[in-house]
Each structure stands twice: as structure tokens, then as C-alpha cells.
Amino acid sequence: MSKSNSKTKIKKLDKKIKISQKCNSNLYKNGKYIDQLINIADSIDFDEEGKLVMDCLKELKELENNNKQALLENDNNTLYPHLNDKYFNKKIFKKREFNETKMEKQPNVKDIEAITNSLCQDQEFELAPHQMFVRNFLSFQTPYNGLLLFHGVGTGKTCSAISVSEEMREYNKQMNITKEILIVASPNVQTNFKLQLFNEKKLREVNGLWNIKSCTGNKFLKEINPMNMKGLPKTDVIKQINRIIKQNYKFLGYTEFSNYISKIIDKYSTKGKKNEKKALRNEFSNRLIIIDEVHNLRITDKVKDVKKSTENLKKVVVYANNLKLLLLSATPMYDNAREIVWILNILNLNDNRFPIEENEIFDSNNNILTEDGKGKELLVQKSTGYISYIRGENVFTFPYRIYPNDMGEKGSLEYMMKNKWEYPSKQANDITISGVEGINYLDLMTIPICDYQSKVYNFNIQYLKDKKKGFIKDEDKNSGIPYVLLDGLVQILNFSYPHKKFNEDNPGKKYDIVKRLYGIDGLKRNMFYTKETMFRSFAYKSDTIKNYGRLFDYDNLGKYSNKIEFIMKKIINKKGELQSKGKILIYSRYIHGCIIPLALALEEVGFTRYGGNSLFKEKPKTKYTKHNHKLRYIMITGDSVLSPNKLEEINAFNSPDNKDGEEIKVIIVSKAASEGLDFQCIRQVHIVDPWYNIYRIEQIIGRAVRNQSHCLLPFIERNVEIYLHATLLKDTNIESIDFYLYRLAEKKVKSIAAVSKILKENAIDCFLNSVQSDMSKDKLKKKVDQILSSKEYNKIKFVLGHKDNTPVCDFNKCEIKCENNKKINSVNEETYNNYYMVLNVDKIIQRIRLLFKDEYIYSKKELIKRVQHIKNYPREQILFALDQLIKDKNEYLVDMFNRIGTLKNIDDYYFFQPLELNDENTQMYDNKHLIDNKWKQLDFILPEKIKEEKISSNKKIHNILIMLRNNLNDMKNRKWLSKEEKKNFSKIAAWTIYLLKEFNDIDVDKFYRYAMYTIFEQLSGEDKLLLLKHLWSDDYIEENEEERYAKFYFKKFIKNNIIGIVMKGKIKYYILENNNWNKLPSNKDNLTKDMYKNDKNKNKNIGILEIGKNKGIDYRIKNTEKENERAGAICGTGDYQKADMVVNNNKLFRIFDQETNSRYMGMDKYYMEKSSIKKIYGNKYDDKLSIKHENKTKSVKLSLKHLCVEHQLLLTHFQEENFLDKRWIYFYVELIANK
């Protein structure tokens, strides 16, 4: 293919050069040539097709460079700047639609506390300027097709993506395009994306209309209710919005996405490349793909999977037309700097631009080529127009990171280096470390190795030297140590287990025991436990107790783990006194090598696992009993046995009631918690074991250091102590494996930092966001008082602002100097139109509505000034919003009396006019005052006389707790029932829960809790109040199971710190103030309006718990479709005999099985013959539950009472889990409220 012939295939349009369809088709029709780029040695032999491909690639490169030169020579303004324009970023800055989204100047830090407290308040949600920029840049008003959001943690990447996807959805709707928007992300991030799109829990009804604070604002609500009709049922609103999302979005994991493409390719693989291309083009053209944490596409254990996923995506961008691509990542170069080439190639290929080779930018050491600056020049050229950069960790909304040197820790590596400590000169494999290769930026928490640990560590080193090839290297060769050889050493420095064959004084070469000194083998050698259940199964082996004592006891920890001992001392001392305030996060990759030992060490000092059983079979007889607080922990891991109730535990951990760790003090996490999870109010982070990638560690720290994560704490406590634990060996000349991995991580991040700096300075929004540099400590020059979590350090003066060579600045200089700083003064309005003007209208209208709640009339000048008070909206946009409010008959205002009205305008004045006054000549006096209304009656509430208790509160609460304990014991201990006992709810519940567990795989803990709800319902109002006050009292110390269930029960009915309790048939309200429940003052009665009223979307048959004539609980079942059935029939009487309950329960189990994906889906549970149940899920059953009683087998008949209790527990479960979004059961206080 000659150059002259190929030129005939070129079309020039507005100085944009495109290769013809034929050349483009030849270039990519064979996948094996996609990665063969321009600069390949001439000696390589290509077939004819390959030569054609190479010619096309060369032509693409030549034409792109010619185009770049042409743009330099002729600087005329086009509609939008070309991607090859050297001054692209400055011209973008000049465009009004983008210029209006420039980042606002940071507020004055003089009163930093007032600023942060203001930002912590629950404000109306509004897109940040950088999020509006992203939306505008990728809109269909511009020619741009791809963008990488290189946005730091907490900057709202998900909301930025949603702003783009919703504009795309609107465009698709107008163009009648029915293709779904593809969201590619991990499961945790998918869940977060869906919640950001629409979180039904944030729906609020205001004056009959639904509102929501979210990324999308009220867009969905307006779409389903354009006429602003009042009184739409919440369930209908949720259903319609979910339907819109389901129709327009498709969520895929990374592997799912790759397989999704592969299926399309495989379907046409036998029909030739032409059909394959056509299929991909049909599927992905005119579509938006959003890939969150795009670097994850290349992170997998299998090289084959990496190649497949990356090649598949390349094929999509090559063959699809008009494809929009939005890539998200706070760390686009996760493992090494070369990874940016793949991302840039994806974005360039999507625009039919030539791709590049890694060796065109990097040398063999991953450094940017310096010869003639070609490496940087090409990187700038290929990244122009594709990178948006926002720095994370806003100093006004994020907690402050406190490293060991900041708190004066003598073990701080930074502190030690300042005090002339010398970095070790040798690696673990005896290779010499260069003087400049030490750790320069990471402030590690160094801990001296303990004696026994040191001997085990050295034994393992000798084993590697003697037995493992690749550990010992020549000085002149690659000095790196294969990671597979490091795993045991890292675990030994976490916890070293004793072994009777290991001679501490003369270990010898008994290498067969090496693996039994750490990790899972070490744990198994010293502990009994059941792998399938874990909990309540751990016990020391007799040999371990005899020879070494209790390994995880506080006094013994220092022999086997320097790190765990250090962490435990940060939590509690020998006297049982807490040594830190607030919650603590501990991370390790190793479940058996660290996480379980940590949990056992916590249990040894009195900690228990929240929400369920602890690990030890028998609770340790701890001597640390002086504490007057609850000690609980949770584990979030990828092991379903260890972490069966992750969501429930995380919610409890993040609860406002637990902001100081009063309910759950410690959370131990594994790699499974590194993405998509947010933790609130963490005060300490302990990274127990290192990793060769600093961004993995940053992901963990990022779970604790979050945007507005510490707002519940006072300003002076909004900080997080961060400990990167690293062991110091006894031989100070040798580097420990901890140090080696951190050094390797730092070395990697330095080469990444150089590329990051170029990308940041060449970002399309660099000029727009130039004020980011104002957040550096050098610019802010401000110190603030901070009280630390650790008691021994107390208060410090913390220097505010981003610091050079820290993670937030990618271990580089924080200052950013934008590329090609060509001065442009004027703003270009050629492409500005109504599309951009209306984008902010909803928020401006919302602001105007709030203003008219305060006043009835404003001058134009005053109204514009008030709207711009919070944000400087353009004047044209405000006038556009006012015009829409006046002309749109469906847009209403609400005044201070909650009257609905419209906006009127006369000359330069805007005023509110109530709908009830339709005379346009009405005077302003009438608009401001309510129409006279004669009240029928006035109600006065007189104080009630409180009778003195005959029995002391302490005695009463003691009796209540004993009664609760007895009932729970009855539920947990099945036994043969006498005639009298067959009426006892708890004894019947024992058999019911047993049957549910046997056949339906229920969470037993939950069903015990549901059964205990009935016992709490039986309490009198006075006893409930006593129990409530006891559970929230300051001196409340230890919570047992029945008390924990009681807290769950009361929290069901607490709303905004107010609870209602039925006293003598009427609801009395109490408010929580300073941990005391007091009677709600009459002037706050409005807070209880409709508090328990929920009469919508009831199931046909609902359960009702009601106080019966004998003061016990009657369980009624009411058919809501029968108008004449007011109260419902008591289960077991009237219409609800055994056969009826079998039918009812079978219906419920069908719902249960469907919602839980049970293996019994579609089957009836019970099958009856005459009056007996003969089969359960098709298995023969004799209607009797057998148990040994007094050396004989006696049976308990599966009675009507069992079926009634089962029905009640199932409905309670359905209500708790919100099955089908229906009302299933009423508790007594709800029954009274809804009468």
C-alpha cells in the first residue's frame, strides 16, 4: 500500500484528519496486530496483511503529527479544541460552559472549626464544580468520547460518573436508543453506585410531594411525576424508579464484562472476522461504558485472564462507533508506571488515533525516557484531552492523618532517621543495599523483634538459603526476592507459634517443621477448632497449655508476636483500663496467621464478638475485669464462616451510637474490606503486615479516612492515628522482610509519581482546578489543636494542609504547574447555549423555594443576591429559573404557613401568591396573612401524677432480666412438653426454631431474637421503660444475649431519639437526652406526628401482636381484604385451625424460599392427610418431633400452636428484612398508633 494511494483515502474536515474506513478496517481486522505498534525492528518478517497494518499505523502517526503542526501554525478558534491542539487545556478553560465550573477559592482557614462544622451539616446535595465539568465535557454537545477520572479518594467519582450517565440516558430517550448504560465494577462498588443513583431510604415526603438528596437530585421523581401530583404511594415511587434504572443500566463485574464480550465474539467466531466486527459494532455503538477502578481489569491471579479482558476491551473500542468511555481510578497506575500506556491506548483507539508502545515512553527501569524529552512529549501528546485530575482528602472535610512522628513516637522511622539512625546495609538474602535505596518517605512504626520470634525468623531464613533457589542472588544480578518465598517470613513476623521439635538454642536443620511455626499449620498444632463452624470451637491443646501456657494471654503475647503485643497495649492495659479512645481498625492479609490470633488475644482480655458467638469454646477466665465498659469486636473477611453477617455488623459498627466504640471497639479486616466499604469515626488504623504495593495499603487506610467520616466527633478529635508496623531485627545491619517490602513499595511508587505529575499538569481541568494547590501546608500556614486516640499522647499541634512526598500528593511535590500556560484573558461564548443554562435550574429553583419560605416579596436585585449567597450562579441561569417558575403551572412555592402558591412578577419585584387567592389584584397584606378560621376546640394536656414504685428500680430490673434469661433458656433447650407447658410460648418456640433450622437454613440468632420480641411485648409499659433506661444508663456495663436482643427490639421503635411506649392503652413518648430517657415535653409533640403510622402496602394477611385479657400476648391474623374483620382472629381459633395454618405457612415459605434462593423454591413445605402432617418438602414425616426424655423416647406433636408461632416468626422476619416492600406484622405500639 503506497503512500500516494493511501492519501486518496484521507478526508480533511476542519483540520481534523481521519483515516478512511478501509484503512481503519485493515488496521484492526486481525486481533494479533492490535498491539504491534509503530517502532518495530525492520528485521521482523510480516505477512502481507501485517505490512498493511504497519503502513496504516505509520500513516496514522504521520497524519496525527501533521495535524498537530497545522494547528500550531493556524491558531484559529474552532467550535471546540482538537485533541492535537497544544493549547487544548487552556482553550477548554476559556469556554464559558467549562469556565463556569472552575473550582471555587478555598475559604479562609482562620476559623477552621466553624468551616468544617458547617460542611458537616446535612446540606442540600449539589454537584461539585468538578462533577459539573465532567458532565459538560462528555455531553453530546461536545465531540469528546473518552475520559479518565484520576480523582482522589472522597471526591465523588461515583457522582461524577452518574452525572454523565444520566445525561446519556436523557439523550438515549430523545434519540429512541434502548441500549443500557454499562457499569463495570466490583460487587461492593456496584451496590454503592446503585445507592448513589437511588436510595429509597433517603426519600422524604414534604407537603405531599416526594423529595430526595442524591446525585440525581429529583430527576427520577420529576420523570415519574411530571405534574407534581400529591400523595403518590411510596411503594409506587420506588417501584417506578427501580424500573427506570433496570431498563437503562446494566451492572457487570470485571470478569462478567470480559465474558459478556467473549460471548458476542464466540457466537460469530465460526462466521469470520467480518461478522464478529459487525456484532461488536451493533452491541457497543452509541453506548456509554463506565469502568470503576479501571486498573482492576488488569489485576488478576491469572495472566491469561488479564490478556483476555484487555484484548476484549480493545476490540470493543476499535470496532464500535460513537462509543463514550468513562474510566475511573484514584490509582490508574496501580502496580507500575507502564500501566498508563494501556489506558491511554484504549482512549486513543476509541477516537481512531494511533496507539503507542511502552518502550516509546519508558526505559527498562520504568523511568521516563529523557533523550530529547521524547518520552514526556509523547506522554503529553497522547494524554491531552483524556485526563481529569482532582486531589483527594479535602482538609475541611477529611479527618487528619497522624503518623508516629507527628505524635512523638520514638519508634517512628522518620524520628529515628532524624536522630542519625542508619538504614540496614543488607537485604535478607545478603545483597548489599545502596545508600540511596532506603525508605525515605514512609513513616513506619518500628517494633523490635522478640527473642523467640527472632530465632524462628532466622531459622526460616536459613531454610530459604539452603533449600530455595532464587533466594540467594549474585550482587551483579537482579537482587529482588521472589514474593512466593517471602510469605512465611511475613507471617512469622506477625505471630510465631511454638513447636516442641524446635530447639531455640540449636535449631539445626529440621526443615520439615518450618511451616508449622506460623500460619494455619502453626494454629492447628496448638489449638483445637472446628473448621466448618469456627465459633465456640477454639480450645488450647493440653500439650500447649502444659509447655507454653495460654499463647494469646496478654502476658504471653510478647514471646510470640511483637506486633500484636504492641496493638493490644494500644487498646487495653494489664489492669483492664482502656488505653485509647474511639474505634480501632486492624488489617492483615492472613486469617490464620494474624486475624484469628488477634481475635483470640482480644477474647483473652474480655472482648466478645458482637452479634454472635466468640471463638473460644469456653470464655477465658480473664483477670482483666476492672473495666466498666463493653468490649466487643467484629471481623470483616472473605471467609463466610468467620464473617456471616457482614452487613449487619458494619451497620452496627458505623451506627451513631457507636461513634466512640461504646458498642464495638475493634474491627479486624482482611483484603475483602479493601474496596467499596466505608467505616465511620475510626481513630486508629493498624496495618499489621506490609505489601509491595503502597496503593493496596492506601485502599485500607482509605476505608477509615473518608469524606465527612468523622463529623459525629468534635473537631478536636477528627483525626486518625496510622501505624504501618515494621519489625526491627536484632542484627541491625540486616533489613527485615517488612522493611524490604515497604522499600520495594516506595521504589515502585516513585516511578509512578513521575508519570502522575505529568498527567496532573496536563489534565484538561488543570487551569480550572488550580486552587487545589492552595491546600498545601505551605499555603495554609495553620496549626490546629488535636486530641489523639492514644492516651499517652493526648493533645498535639497539628500542621494543617497537604504535605510533599505523602500519599495524597502521590509521594511527589504537591504544587501543580499546568502545561502550556499560555495567557488567555477573555471567555469564549461561541458554544454556550441553553443546554448548559438549564443544567443548574433545579438547584436554583430549590434555592428560590427556600427563600420564599422566609419572605413573601423580593426585589430582583435582592433575590439574585440571596440565590448567589451560597454559590455564585450565573445571573442568566437565575433569571432562566425565575422565568420557568412563573410560566410552568406545575411549579409551586410553599410559604412559612405551608400554604401552596405560585410565583408572580411585577416589574422588578417577585412575590408569593397563595393558590386560595386567585385574584391578581390581591393586596400583599392578604398574601401574608392566613384566612380567618374558627377553631372548634382547644386541647390542654395536664401533667399526670406519677405514683411511687413500691419495689426499688434495681430489684425490679433484676427480676425482669431473670425472667428474660429464663425465657431465652427455654427457647434454646428443647424438651418434652407437659400439658401445661404446651401453652408456653418460649417452650413452643424452641421446637419451632429447631424445625426452621433443620429444613430452612435460617439464621438461628435472628429467630431467637424475633421470638424474644414477643417476650418484650408482654412486658407492661412501666417495665419496658425500666428496661429501656437500664440499657441506656451510664453505668450499664456488660450486655448478655437477652439484653442485646432487647436493644434490637427498642431500636425498632426509636426515631430521632424518641420512643413511644404503650401505657394503659395510650402511647406515651420519651426522648433520649444525655443517655437519659425523659418524658417528651409537650412543646415537642409535633415530633411524634405519624411516628408509627404505616398503613400502606399491607399484605393480605397480616400478623398482629396485641395484649390479651390475661395480660399475655394474643397473636392475631387479619385478612385486610375483609371490611368486616376489624381485629382479626386469634391464631388457633375460628378460621385458623391446623389445616388453615398449613395453607398459610406454605404460602409464606414459598415467599421465603424465593427471597432466599432456597433449594426448595416452588415446593410446599407441608403435606397433610386428614389432621396430620405426613411430609415436609416431600420427605416422609410422622407429625412428631422426638427427643429422649428420662431414658425413654418421647415425642412432641407438631401442633397448631407450633404452626402459629412459626407464622408469627416468619412474618417478623419478612418485616425485618423488608420482603417485597410490604407491611407484614404490627407490634402493639404500631397497632395503637394505626387504630
Beta strands, then each sheet from edge to edge (+ up, - down):
strand 1: 11-13
strand 2: 16-18
strand 3: 146-151
strand 4: 181-184
strand 5: 204-206
strand 6: 209-211
strand 7: 249-252
strand 8: 288-291
strand 9: 324-328
strand 10: 387-390
strand 11: 400-402
strand 12: 445-448
strand 13: 527-528
strand 14: 539-540
strand 15: 583-587
strand 16: 608-609
strand 17: 632-636
strand 18: 666-669
strand 19: 682-687
strand 20: 719-728
strand 21: 783-787
strand 22: 795-799
strand 23: 857-859
strand 24: 893-894
strand 25: 900-906
strand 26: 909-914
strand 27: 1058-1063
strand 28: 1066-1073
strand 29: 1076-1079
strand 30: 1098-1107
strand 31: 1113-1119
strand 32: 1129-1130
strand 33: 1166-1169
strand 34: 1172-1176
strand 35: 1179-1180
strand 36: 1184-1189
strand 37: 1192-1197
strand 38: 1223-1226
sheet 1: 1+ 2-
sheet 2: 7+ 4+ 8+ 9+ 3+ 10+
sheet 3: 5+ 6-
sheet 4: 11+ 20+ 12+
sheet 5: 11+ 20+ 19+ 15+ 18+ 17+ 16+
sheet 6: 13+ 14-
sheet 7: 21+ 22-
sheet 8: 23+ 26- 25+ 24-
sheet 9: 27+ 28- 29+
sheet 10: 32+ 31- 30+ 38+
sheet 11: 33+ 34- 35+
sheet 12: 36+ 37-
end
